Amino acid sequence: MADEVRRQRHGAATTFVRVAAVPADPSAAMPPIGAAGEIRIVGTPVSRAAAVARVREVVAHAGRAPVSAFSLADLETLASADGGSLRSLLEELRAAGLELVGDAPVDVLADARRSIEEVNIAGLSLARLTVDRSPSPDPLPLLKSVSELQRAVAVIRAFAPLPRRFNAAAPSTGFDDVKRVALARIIADNIASIQVDWTLYGPKLAQVALTVGADDLDAVSVDDAAPQGHRRSALEDVRRNIRAAGYEPVERNGRFDRLSK
């Protein structure tokens, strides 16, 4: 059922984005950007001024690639800590050149609807809705709340339903993970793309997820080094895995503009 929903919306096309991750710490060196479709500032800024300064610095090196930054939950906390509003912080980040808030962990946000609406009002986009930790073994309540959230805000472009952090005491199984992806595609049918993190979950699970409803792969490496030959480069590896699953790879950028087939 999930694959049918996915094919009705996207056909055989499977998008992926190459991401250059830049630490939020201003003392950290700028990594190679290469052919990245998204420059993503990761980590928690220590202050409002540090966040704005880091965005400005990264944007100056980004060229045409869109820059995303930070977790919306961290920005909520940062705005609260200095007594300012979330909207004013988001507007400062946009003025510094930011295009996208990196992610919004739906199970961590103090007020998911309000905060995501503030992102939109500030003139920014949300790169992805995520799940920090799975709050329950039963994914249905969370997935239904995500669908309801999208009905309210109508700006969520991609949803990554697999949790970013793992419970070591009760780890999920591969079956649990693919079932969660399939249910996300069926229940959150008002969100365009169901996403799996290529780096976090690995090629094997990501490939299987494509057959049960996922249509977008996040965080493909920008490293083009291939000491074992051209076909073992990160770019060719992701393309090969997508084709082996029966789909057509399409590279995109952080704006979801298609770059190639």
C-alpha atoms as an extended CHARMM CRD file, in Angstrom:
* protein
*
       261  EXT
         1         1  MET       CA              0.0000000000        0.0000000000        0.0000000000  PROA      1               0.0000000000
         2         2  ALA       CA              2.8030000000        2.4210000000        0.8880000000  PROA      2               0.0000000000
         3         3  ASP       CA              4.6060000000        1.7470000000       -2.3800000000  PROA      3               0.0000000000
         4         4  GLU       CA              1.3960000000        2.4220000000       -4.3050000000  PROA      4               0.0000000000
         5         5  VAL       CA              0.9840000000        5.7800000000       -2.5500000000  PROA      5               0.0000000000
         6         6  ARG       CA              4.6360000000        6.6020000000       -3.2250000000  PROA      6               0.0000000000
         7         7  ARG       CA              4.3960000000        5.7160000000       -6.9370000000  PROA      7               0.0000000000
         8         8  GLN       CA              1.1800000000        7.6750000000       -7.4070000000  PROA      8               0.0000000000
         9         9  ARG       CA              2.9440000000       10.7690000000       -6.0770000000  PROA      9               0.0000000000
        10        10  HSD       CA              6.5050000000       10.3440000000       -7.4180000000  PROA      10              0.0000000000
        11        11  GLY       CA              6.4960000000        7.5380000000       -9.9680000000  PROA      11              0.0000000000
        12        12  ALA       CA              9.8940000000        5.8400000000      -10.0560000000  PROA      12              0.0000000000
        13        13  ALA       CA             11.8590000000        9.0040000000       -9.2450000000  PROA      13              0.0000000000
        14        14  THR       CA             13.9120000000        8.8850000000       -6.0390000000  PROA      14              0.0000000000
        15        15  THR       CA             15.6150000000       12.1010000000       -5.0150000000  PROA      15              0.0000000000
        16        16  PHE       CA             18.8030000000       12.4190000000       -3.0060000000  PROA      16              0.0000000000
        17        17  VAL       CA             20.8440000000       15.3430000000       -1.7170000000  PROA      17              0.0000000000
        18        18  ARG       CA             24.5720000000       15.6100000000       -1.1080000000  PROA      18              0.0000000000
        19        19  VAL       CA             25.2000000000       17.4850000000        2.1160000000  PROA      19              0.0000000000
        20        20  ALA       CA             28.3070000000       19.2470000000        3.3910000000  PROA      20              0.0000000000
        21        21  ALA       CA             28.0640000000       19.3850000000        7.1930000000  PROA      21              0.0000000000
        22        22  VAL       CA             29.6390000000       22.4250000000        8.8490000000  PROA      22              0.0000000000
        23        23  PRO       CA             30.0510000000       22.5260000000       12.6580000000  PROA      23              0.0000000000
        24        24  ALA       CA             28.2310000000       25.3070000000       14.4690000000  PROA      24              0.0000000000
        25        25  ASP       CA             31.3820000000       25.9400000000       16.5040000000  PROA      25              0.0000000000
        26        26  PRO       CA             32.9590000000       29.0570000000       14.9310000000  PROA      26              0.0000000000
        27        27  SER       CA             36.4490000000       27.7790000000       15.7510000000  PROA      27              0.0000000000
        28        28  ALA       CA             35.9470000000       24.6960000000       13.5660000000  PROA      28              0.0000000000
        29        29  ALA       CA             37.4920000000       24.7600000000       10.1110000000  PROA      29              0.0000000000
        30        30  MET       CA             35.2550000000       24.9750000000        7.0690000000  PROA      30              0.0000000000
        31        31  PRO       CA             35.0850000000       21.5060000000        5.4570000000  PROA      31              0.0000000000
        32        32  PRO       CA             35.2580000000       20.9750000000        1.6860000000  PROA      32              0.0000000000
        33        33  ILE       CA             31.9470000000       21.8680000000        0.0650000000  PROA      33              0.0000000000
        34        34  GLY       CA             32.5350000000       20.2090000000       -3.2950000000  PROA      34              0.0000000000
        35        35  ALA       CA             29.3550000000       19.5590000000       -5.2720000000  PROA      35              0.0000000000
        36        36  ALA       CA             27.0700000000       19.7500000000       -2.2450000000  PROA      36              0.0000000000
        37        37  GLY       CA             23.4030000000       20.4570000000       -2.8850000000  PROA      37              0.0000000000
        38        38  GLU       CA             23.0040000000       21.7010000000        0.6730000000  PROA      38              0.0000000000
        39        39  ILE       CA             25.4150000000       23.2400000000        3.1640000000  PROA      39              0.0000000000
        40        40  ARG       CA             24.1620000000       22.2690000000        6.6270000000  PROA      40              0.0000000000
        41        41  ILE       CA             25.3510000000       23.8910000000        9.8540000000  PROA      41              0.0000000000
        42        42  VAL       CA             25.0880000000       21.2220000000       12.5430000000  PROA      42              0.0000000000
        43        43  GLY       CA             25.3260000000       21.4420000000       16.3070000000  PROA      43              0.0000000000
        44        44  THR       CA             23.9870000000       23.8620000000       18.8880000000  PROA      44              0.0000000000
        45        45  PRO       CA             25.0330000000       27.5240000000       18.7820000000  PROA      45              0.0000000000
        46        46  VAL       CA             26.1960000000       28.9710000000       22.1080000000  PROA      46              0.0000000000
        47        47  SER       CA             24.3790000000       32.2720000000       21.6280000000  PROA      47              0.0000000000
        48        48  ARG       CA             22.1950000000       34.2540000000       19.2560000000  PROA      48              0.0000000000
        49        49  ALA       CA             25.1680000000       36.3270000000       18.1010000000  PROA      49              0.0000000000
        50        50  ALA       CA             27.2510000000       33.1870000000       17.4930000000  PROA      50              0.0000000000
        51        51  ALA       CA             24.4630000000       31.6040000000       15.4450000000  PROA      51              0.0000000000
        52        52  VAL       CA             24.0410000000       34.6720000000       13.2420000000  PROA      52              0.0000000000
        53        53  ALA       CA             27.8030000000       35.0930000000       12.7910000000  PROA      53              0.0000000000
        54        54  ARG       CA             28.2800000000       31.4370000000       11.8190000000  PROA      54              0.0000000000
        55        55  VAL       CA             25.4830000000       31.6100000000        9.2760000000  PROA      55              0.0000000000
        56        56  ARG       CA             26.9510000000       34.7460000000        7.7430000000  PROA      56              0.0000000000
        57        57  GLU       CA             30.3970000000       33.1130000000        7.5380000000  PROA      57              0.0000000000
        58        58  VAL       CA             29.1040000000       29.9040000000        5.9330000000  PROA      58              0.0000000000
        59        59  VAL       CA             26.8760000000       31.7230000000        3.4430000000  PROA      59              0.0000000000
        60        60  ALA       CA             29.9360000000       33.6520000000        2.2540000000  PROA      60              0.0000000000
        61        61  HSD       CA             31.5870000000       30.3240000000        1.3080000000  PROA      61              0.0000000000
        62        62  ALA       CA             28.5020000000       28.5130000000        0.0100000000  PROA      62              0.0000000000
        63        63  GLY       CA             28.3000000000       29.8100000000       -3.5230000000  PROA      63              0.0000000000
        64        64  ARG       CA             24.9720000000       28.8310000000       -5.0660000000  PROA      64              0.0000000000
        65        65  ALA       CA             24.2540000000       25.9970000000       -2.6340000000  PROA      65              0.0000000000
        66        66  PRO       CA             21.4670000000       26.7630000000       -0.1530000000  PROA      66              0.0000000000
        67        67  VAL       CA             22.4750000000       26.9220000000        3.5030000000  PROA      67              0.0000000000
        68        68  SER       CA             20.4410000000       25.1900000000        6.2100000000  PROA      68              0.0000000000
        69        69  ALA       CA             21.2030000000       25.4460000000        9.8880000000  PROA      69              0.0000000000
        70        70  PHE       CA             20.3440000000       24.2530000000       13.3700000000  PROA      70              0.0000000000
        71        71  SER       CA             17.4840000000       22.3900000000       14.9580000000  PROA      71              0.0000000000
        72        72  LEU       CA             14.3070000000       24.3830000000       15.4480000000  PROA      72              0.0000000000
        73        73  ALA       CA             14.1560000000       22.9790000000       18.9980000000  PROA      73              0.0000000000
        74        74  ASP       CA             17.5880000000       24.4740000000       19.7520000000  PROA      74              0.0000000000
        75        75  LEU       CA             16.4790000000       27.7990000000       18.3020000000  PROA      75              0.0000000000
        76        76  GLU       CA             13.4090000000       27.7330000000       20.5470000000  PROA      76              0.0000000000
        77        77  THR       CA             15.6910000000       27.2530000000       23.5560000000  PROA      77              0.0000000000
        78        78  LEU       CA             18.1360000000       29.9240000000       22.3910000000  PROA      78              0.0000000000
        79        79  ALA       CA             15.3880000000       32.5040000000       21.8770000000  PROA      79              0.0000000000
        80        80  SER       CA             13.9100000000       31.7400000000       25.2920000000  PROA      80              0.0000000000
        81        81  ALA       CA             17.2790000000       31.9460000000       27.0510000000  PROA      81              0.0000000000
        82        82  ASP       CA             18.0470000000       35.4880000000       25.9050000000  PROA      82              0.0000000000
        83        83  GLY       CA             14.5100000000       36.7700000000       26.3970000000  PROA      83              0.0000000000
        84        84  GLY       CA             13.8910000000       37.4150000000       22.7210000000  PROA      84              0.0000000000
        85        85  SER       CA             11.2680000000       35.9540000000       20.4420000000  PROA      85              0.0000000000
        86        86  LEU       CA             11.7880000000       32.9850000000       18.1570000000  PROA      86              0.0000000000
        87        87  ARG       CA             10.5830000000       35.0460000000       15.2090000000  PROA      87              0.0000000000
        88        88  SER       CA             13.1400000000       37.7850000000       15.7560000000  PROA      88              0.0000000000
        89        89  LEU       CA             15.9180000000       35.1950000000       15.9310000000  PROA      89              0.0000000000
        90        90  LEU       CA             14.7130000000       33.5470000000       12.7210000000  PROA      90              0.0000000000
        91        91  GLU       CA             14.5210000000       36.9370000000       11.0110000000  PROA      91              0.0000000000
        92        92  GLU       CA             18.1120000000       37.6990000000       12.0530000000  PROA      92              0.0000000000
        93        93  LEU       CA             19.2590000000       34.3630000000       10.6220000000  PROA      93              0.0000000000
        94        94  ARG       CA             17.4290000000       35.0430000000        7.3700000000  PROA      94              0.0000000000
        95        95  ALA       CA             19.0190000000       38.4870000000        7.1290000000  PROA      95              0.0000000000
        96        96  ALA       CA             22.4090000000       36.7740000000        7.5210000000  PROA      96              0.0000000000
        97        97  GLY       CA             21.6350000000       34.6500000000        4.4460000000  PROA      97              0.0000000000
        98        98  LEU       CA             20.0250000000       31.5160000000        5.8620000000  PROA      98              0.0000000000
        99        99  GLU       CA             17.4530000000       29.8180000000        3.6220000000  PROA      99              0.0000000000
       100       100  LEU       CA             16.3850000000       26.7680000000        5.6060000000  PROA      100             0.0000000000
       101       101  VAL       CA             16.0640000000       25.6910000000        9.2140000000  PROA      101             0.0000000000
       102       102  GLY       CA             17.8950000000       22.3650000000        9.2920000000  PROA      102             0.0000000000
       103       103  ASP       CA             15.2860000000       20.2390000000       11.0200000000  PROA      103             0.0000000000
       104       104  ALA       CA             12.3000000000       20.3420000000       13.3510000000  PROA      104             0.0000000000
       105       105  PRO       CA             12.1480000000       17.3850000000       15.7870000000  PROA      105             0.0000000000
       106       106  VAL       CA              8.4100000000       17.0230000000       16.2390000000  PROA      106             0.0000000000
       107       107  ASP       CA              8.7010000000       15.1550000000       19.5460000000  PROA      107             0.0000000000
       108       108  VAL       CA             10.9800000000       17.8030000000       21.1330000000  PROA      108             0.0000000000
       109       109  LEU       CA              9.5050000000       21.1270000000       20.0350000000  PROA      109             0.0000000000
       110       110  ALA       CA              7.7190000000       23.0470000000       22.7690000000  PROA      110             0.0000000000
       111       111  ASP       CA              5.0070000000       24.1090000000       20.3160000000  PROA      111             0.0000000000
       112       112  ALA       CA              5.4760000000       22.4760000000       16.9180000000  PROA      112             0.0000000000
       113       113  ARG       CA              2.6790000000       24.3110000000       15.1160000000  PROA      113             0.0000000000
       114       114  ARG       CA              3.6030000000       27.7630000000       16.4170000000  PROA      114             0.0000000000
       115       115  SER       CA              7.3290000000       27.3410000000       15.8220000000  PROA      115             0.0000000000
       116       116  ILE       CA              6.9550000000       25.9980000000       12.2800000000  PROA      116             0.0000000000
       117       117  GLU       CA              4.5640000000       28.8380000000       11.4660000000  PROA      117             0.0000000000
       118       118  GLU       CA              7.1890000000       31.2810000000       12.7810000000  PROA      118             0.0000000000
       119       119  VAL       CA              9.7260000000       29.7630000000       10.3580000000  PROA      119             0.0000000000
       120       120  ASN       CA              7.3440000000       30.4550000000        7.4900000000  PROA      120             0.0000000000
       121       121  ILE       CA              6.4680000000       33.9730000000        8.6660000000  PROA      121             0.0000000000
       122       122  ALA       CA             10.1770000000       34.8190000000        8.9790000000  PROA      122             0.0000000000
       123       123  GLY       CA             10.6330000000       33.9980000000        5.2870000000  PROA      123             0.0000000000
       124       124  LEU       CA             12.5540000000       30.7630000000        5.8410000000  PROA      124             0.0000000000
       125       125  SER       CA             11.7760000000       27.1980000000        4.8100000000  PROA      125             0.0000000000
       126       126  LEU       CA             11.9640000000       24.0290000000        6.8670000000  PROA      126             0.0000000000
       127       127  ALA       CA             14.3420000000       21.4670000000        5.3970000000  PROA      127             0.0000000000
       128       128  ARG       CA             12.7700000000       18.4680000000        7.1200000000  PROA      128             0.0000000000
       129       129  LEU       CA             10.5130000000       17.3600000000        9.9520000000  PROA      129             0.0000000000
       130       130  THR       CA             12.2770000000       14.7490000000       12.0810000000  PROA      130             0.0000000000
       131       131  VAL       CA             11.8130000000       12.5150000000       15.1140000000  PROA      131             0.0000000000
       132       132  ASP       CA             14.4560000000       12.7930000000       17.8290000000  PROA      132             0.0000000000
       133       133  ARG       CA             13.5170000000        9.6650000000       19.7730000000  PROA      133             0.0000000000
       134       134  SER       CA             10.5980000000        7.3520000000       19.2580000000  PROA      134             0.0000000000
       135       135  PRO       CA              8.3230000000        8.1320000000       22.2200000000  PROA      135             0.0000000000
       136       136  SER       CA              6.4390000000        4.8360000000       21.9660000000  PROA      136             0.0000000000
       137       137  PRO       CA              6.8360000000        1.3980000000       20.3830000000  PROA      137             0.0000000000
       138       138  ASP       CA              3.5390000000        2.1410000000       18.6310000000  PROA      138             0.0000000000
       139       139  PRO       CA              4.2690000000        4.6900000000       15.8840000000  PROA      139             0.0000000000
       140       140  LEU       CA              0.6340000000        5.3970000000       15.0090000000  PROA      140             0.0000000000
       141       141  PRO       CA             -0.1090000000        8.2170000000       17.5030000000  PROA      141             0.0000000000
       142       142  LEU       CA              3.0100000000       10.1420000000       16.4710000000  PROA      142             0.0000000000
       143       143  LEU       CA              2.3740000000        9.6560000000       12.7440000000  PROA      143             0.0000000000
       144       144  LYS       CA             -1.2320000000       10.7710000000       13.0910000000  PROA      144             0.0000000000
       145       145  SER       CA             -0.0840000000       13.8870000000       14.9590000000  PROA      145             0.0000000000
       146       146  VAL       CA              2.3690000000       14.6370000000       12.1230000000  PROA      146             0.0000000000
       147       147  SER       CA             -0.4240000000       14.4100000000        9.5590000000  PROA      147             0.0000000000
       148       148  GLU       CA             -2.5690000000       16.7210000000       11.7030000000  PROA      148             0.0000000000
       149       149  LEU       CA              0.3410000000       19.1390000000       12.0500000000  PROA      149             0.0000000000
       150       150  GLN       CA              0.7460000000       19.3080000000        8.2800000000  PROA      150             0.0000000000
       151       151  ARG       CA             -2.9730000000       20.0110000000        7.8840000000  PROA      151             0.0000000000
       152       152  ALA       CA             -2.4700000000       22.9780000000       10.2030000000  PROA      152             0.0000000000
       153       153  VAL       CA              0.7680000000       24.4170000000        8.7800000000  PROA      153             0.0000000000
       154       154  ALA       CA              0.8510000000       23.0660000000        5.1910000000  PROA      154             0.0000000000
       155       155  VAL       CA              4.5750000000       23.8400000000        4.7350000000  PROA      155             0.0000000000
       156       156  ILE       CA              6.2900000000       20.5310000000        5.5700000000  PROA      156             0.0000000000
       157       157  ARG       CA              8.0970000000       19.3080000000        2.4340000000  PROA      157             0.0000000000
       158       158  ALA       CA              9.8630000000       16.2240000000        3.8210000000  PROA      158             0.0000000000
       159       159  PHE       CA              9.3410000000       14.0160000000        6.8650000000  PROA      159             0.0000000000
       160       160  ALA       CA             12.0050000000       11.6260000000        8.1990000000  PROA      160             0.0000000000
       161       161  PRO       CA             10.0390000000        9.1860000000       10.4120000000  PROA      161             0.0000000000
       162       162  LEU       CA             12.9560000000        7.1420000000       11.7570000000  PROA      162             0.0000000000
       163       163  PRO       CA             14.3360000000        8.4550000000       15.0710000000  PROA      163             0.0000000000
       164       164  ARG       CA             17.6700000000       10.2750000000       15.0630000000  PROA      164             0.0000000000
       165       165  ARG       CA             18.7280000000        8.7730000000       18.3950000000  PROA      165             0.0000000000
       166       166  PHE       CA             18.5360000000        5.1490000000       19.4230000000  PROA      166             0.0000000000
       167       167  ASN       CA             17.4100000000        3.5100000000       22.6350000000  PROA      167             0.0000000000
       168       168  ALA       CA             20.2760000000        1.1540000000       23.4850000000  PROA      168             0.0000000000
       169       169  ALA       CA             18.0980000000       -0.7110000000       25.9950000000  PROA      169             0.0000000000
       170       170  ALA       CA             15.3960000000       -1.4550000000       23.4250000000  PROA      170             0.0000000000
       171       171  PRO       CA             16.8100000000       -1.0660000000       19.9100000000  PROA      171             0.0000000000
       172       172  SER       CA             14.4700000000       -1.2790000000       16.9620000000  PROA      172             0.0000000000
       173       173  THR       CA             14.7250000000       -4.0650000000       14.4130000000  PROA      173             0.0000000000
       174       174  GLY       CA             14.9900000000       -3.6580000000       10.6640000000  PROA      174             0.0000000000
       175       175  PHE       CA             11.3800000000       -4.7880000000       10.3740000000  PROA      175             0.0000000000
       176       176  ASP       CA             10.2840000000       -2.1230000000       12.8870000000  PROA      176             0.0000000000
       177       177  ASP       CA             12.0930000000        0.5290000000       10.8740000000  PROA      177             0.0000000000
       178       178  VAL       CA             10.6610000000       -0.3500000000        7.4700000000  PROA      178             0.0000000000
       179       179  LYS       CA              7.1670000000       -0.7270000000        8.9570000000  PROA      179             0.0000000000
       180       180  ARG       CA              7.4860000000        2.7790000000       10.4080000000  PROA      180             0.0000000000
       181       181  VAL       CA              8.4910000000        4.1350000000        6.9900000000  PROA      181             0.0000000000
       182       182  ALA       CA              5.5420000000        2.3960000000        5.3170000000  PROA      182             0.0000000000
       183       183  LEU       CA              3.0580000000        3.6600000000        7.9010000000  PROA      183             0.0000000000
       184       184  ALA       CA              4.4790000000        7.1860000000        7.5830000000  PROA      184             0.0000000000
       185       185  ARG       CA              3.8620000000        7.1300000000        3.8250000000  PROA      185             0.0000000000
       186       186  ILE       CA              0.2760000000        5.9260000000        4.2600000000  PROA      186             0.0000000000
       187       187  ILE       CA             -0.7420000000        8.0680000000        7.2490000000  PROA      187             0.0000000000
       188       188  ALA       CA              1.1310000000       11.2950000000        6.4380000000  PROA      188             0.0000000000
       189       189  ASP       CA             -0.1270000000       11.2710000000        2.8690000000  PROA      189             0.0000000000
       190       190  ASN       CA             -0.3530000000       15.0870000000        2.9110000000  PROA      190             0.0000000000
       191       191  ILE       CA              3.4600000000       15.4130000000        3.1070000000  PROA      191             0.0000000000
       192       192  ALA       CA              5.2260000000       15.2320000000       -0.2410000000  PROA      192             0.0000000000
       193       193  SER       CA              8.3340000000       13.2180000000        0.6550000000  PROA      193             0.0000000000
       194       194  ILE       CA              9.1850000000       10.5120000000        3.1510000000  PROA      194             0.0000000000
       195       195  GLN       CA             12.9050000000       10.6610000000        3.8090000000  PROA      195             0.0000000000
       196       196  VAL       CA             15.6010000000        8.3260000000        5.1180000000  PROA      196             0.0000000000
       197       197  ASP       CA             19.0440000000        9.4970000000        6.2420000000  PROA      197             0.0000000000
       198       198  TRP       CA             21.6330000000        7.7140000000        4.0710000000  PROA      198             0.0000000000
       199       199  THR       CA             24.5090000000        8.3370000000        6.4890000000  PROA      199             0.0000000000
       200       200  LEU       CA             22.6470000000        7.5430000000        9.7060000000  PROA      200             0.0000000000
       201       201  TYR       CA             20.8660000000        4.3760000000        8.5860000000  PROA      201             0.0000000000
       202       202  GLY       CA             23.1890000000        3.0920000000        5.8900000000  PROA      202             0.0000000000
       203       203  PRO       CA             22.6640000000        1.9480000000        2.3010000000  PROA      203             0.0000000000
       204       204  LYS       CA             20.9890000000       -1.3790000000        3.0750000000  PROA      204             0.0000000000
       205       205  LEU       CA             18.1440000000       -0.0810000000        5.2180000000  PROA      205             0.0000000000
       206       206  ALA       CA             17.7830000000        3.0080000000        3.0310000000  PROA      206             0.0000000000
       207       207  GLN       CA             17.4670000000        0.8390000000       -0.0630000000  PROA      207             0.0000000000
       208       208  VAL       CA             14.7840000000       -1.3720000000        1.4930000000  PROA      208             0.0000000000
       209       209  ALA       CA             12.9410000000        1.7290000000        2.7500000000  PROA      209             0.0000000000
       210       210  LEU       CA             12.5920000000        2.8710000000       -0.8650000000  PROA      210             0.0000000000
       211       211  THR       CA             10.4790000000       -0.1870000000       -1.6120000000  PROA      211             0.0000000000
       212       212  VAL       CA              8.0230000000        0.5850000000        1.2220000000  PROA      212             0.0000000000
       213       213  GLY       CA              7.2450000000        4.2400000000        0.6740000000  PROA      213             0.0000000000
       214       214  ALA       CA             10.3890000000        6.3820000000        1.0580000000  PROA      214             0.0000000000
       215       215  ASP       CA             11.2410000000        8.5530000000       -1.9490000000  PROA      215             0.0000000000
       216       216  ASP       CA             14.0730000000       10.7980000000       -0.7220000000  PROA      216             0.0000000000
       217       217  LEU       CA             17.5630000000       10.0860000000        0.6580000000  PROA      217             0.0000000000
       218       218  ASP       CA             19.1810000000       12.6790000000        2.8800000000  PROA      218             0.0000000000
       219       219  ALA       CA             22.8190000000       13.3220000000        3.8110000000  PROA      219             0.0000000000
       220       220  VAL       CA             24.6920000000       11.6220000000        0.9770000000  PROA      220             0.0000000000
       221       221  SER       CA             28.3970000000       12.3940000000        1.3260000000  PROA      221             0.0000000000
       222       222  VAL       CA             29.9920000000       15.0710000000       -0.8470000000  PROA      222             0.0000000000
       223       223  ASP       CA             33.2980000000       13.1960000000       -0.7370000000  PROA      223             0.0000000000
       224       224  ASP       CA             34.0620000000       12.1500000000       -4.3120000000  PROA      224             0.0000000000
       225       225  ALA       CA             37.1970000000       10.2410000000       -3.3460000000  PROA      225             0.0000000000
       226       226  ALA       CA             36.9980000000        6.6720000000       -4.6320000000  PROA      226             0.0000000000
       227       227  PRO       CA             40.2000000000        4.7450000000       -3.8610000000  PROA      227             0.0000000000
       228       228  GLN       CA             38.4380000000        1.5210000000       -4.8760000000  PROA      228             0.0000000000
       229       229  GLY       CA             37.3640000000        2.9290000000       -8.2260000000  PROA      229             0.0000000000
       230       230  HSD       CA             34.7630000000        5.2800000000       -9.6840000000  PROA      230             0.0000000000
       231       231  ARG       CA             31.8240000000        2.9830000000       -8.9710000000  PROA      231             0.0000000000
       232       232  ARG       CA             32.6150000000        3.0260000000       -5.2510000000  PROA      232             0.0000000000
       233       233  SER       CA             32.3160000000        6.8130000000       -4.9270000000  PROA      233             0.0000000000
       234       234  ALA       CA             29.5000000000        8.0650000000       -2.7080000000  PROA      234             0.0000000000
       235       235  LEU       CA             27.6140000000        9.4490000000       -5.7140000000  PROA      235             0.0000000000
       236       236  GLU       CA             27.7680000000        6.2500000000       -7.7320000000  PROA      236             0.0000000000
       237       237  ASP       CA             27.0140000000        4.1170000000       -4.6810000000  PROA      237             0.0000000000
       238       238  VAL       CA             23.7410000000        5.9000000000       -3.9680000000  PROA      238             0.0000000000
       239       239  ARG       CA             22.7380000000        5.8450000000       -7.6320000000  PROA      239             0.0000000000
       240       240  ARG       CA             23.5000000000        2.1330000000       -7.8880000000  PROA      240             0.0000000000
       241       241  ASN       CA             21.4680000000        1.3050000000       -4.7790000000  PROA      241             0.0000000000
       242       242  ILE       CA             18.4730000000        3.3120000000       -5.9940000000  PROA      242             0.0000000000
       243       243  ARG       CA             18.5130000000        1.6370000000       -9.4090000000  PROA      243             0.0000000000
       244       244  ALA       CA             18.9040000000       -1.8120000000       -7.8310000000  PROA      244             0.0000000000
       245       245  ALA       CA             15.7110000000       -1.1560000000       -5.8560000000  PROA      245             0.0000000000
       246       246  GLY       CA             13.8910000000       -0.4700000000       -9.1310000000  PROA      246             0.0000000000
       247       247  TYR       CA             13.8190000000        3.3380000000       -9.0500000000  PROA      247             0.0000000000
       248       248  GLU       CA             15.4030000000        6.2280000000      -10.9230000000  PROA      248             0.0000000000
       249       249  PRO       CA             17.9300000000        8.3870000000       -9.0380000000  PROA      249             0.0000000000
       250       250  VAL       CA             17.4710000000       12.1570000000       -9.2710000000  PROA      250             0.0000000000
       251       251  GLU       CA             19.9040000000       14.4800000000       -7.5140000000  PROA      251             0.0000000000
       252       252  ARG       CA             18.3830000000       17.5560000000       -5.8790000000  PROA      252             0.0000000000
       253       253  ASN       CA             19.4870000000       20.4890000000       -3.7740000000  PROA      253             0.0000000000
       254       254  GLY       CA             18.2040000000       21.7220000000       -0.4200000000  PROA      254             0.0000000000
       255       255  ARG       CA             15.4020000000       23.6340000000       -2.1640000000  PROA      255             0.0000000000
       256       256  PHE       CA             14.2300000000       20.3740000000       -3.7960000000  PROA      256             0.0000000000
       257       257  ASP       CA             15.2660000000       21.7150000000       -7.1970000000  PROA      257             0.0000000000
       258       258  ARG       CA             16.2590000000       18.7670000000       -9.3470000000  PROA      258             0.0000000000
       259       259  LEU       CA             19.8690000000       18.9100000000      -10.4780000000  PROA      259             0.0000000000
       260       260  SER       CA             20.2500000000       15.7650000000      -12.5960000000  PROA      260             0.0000000000
       261       261  LYS       CA             18.8240000000       12.3500000000      -13.3780000000  PROA      261             0.0000000000
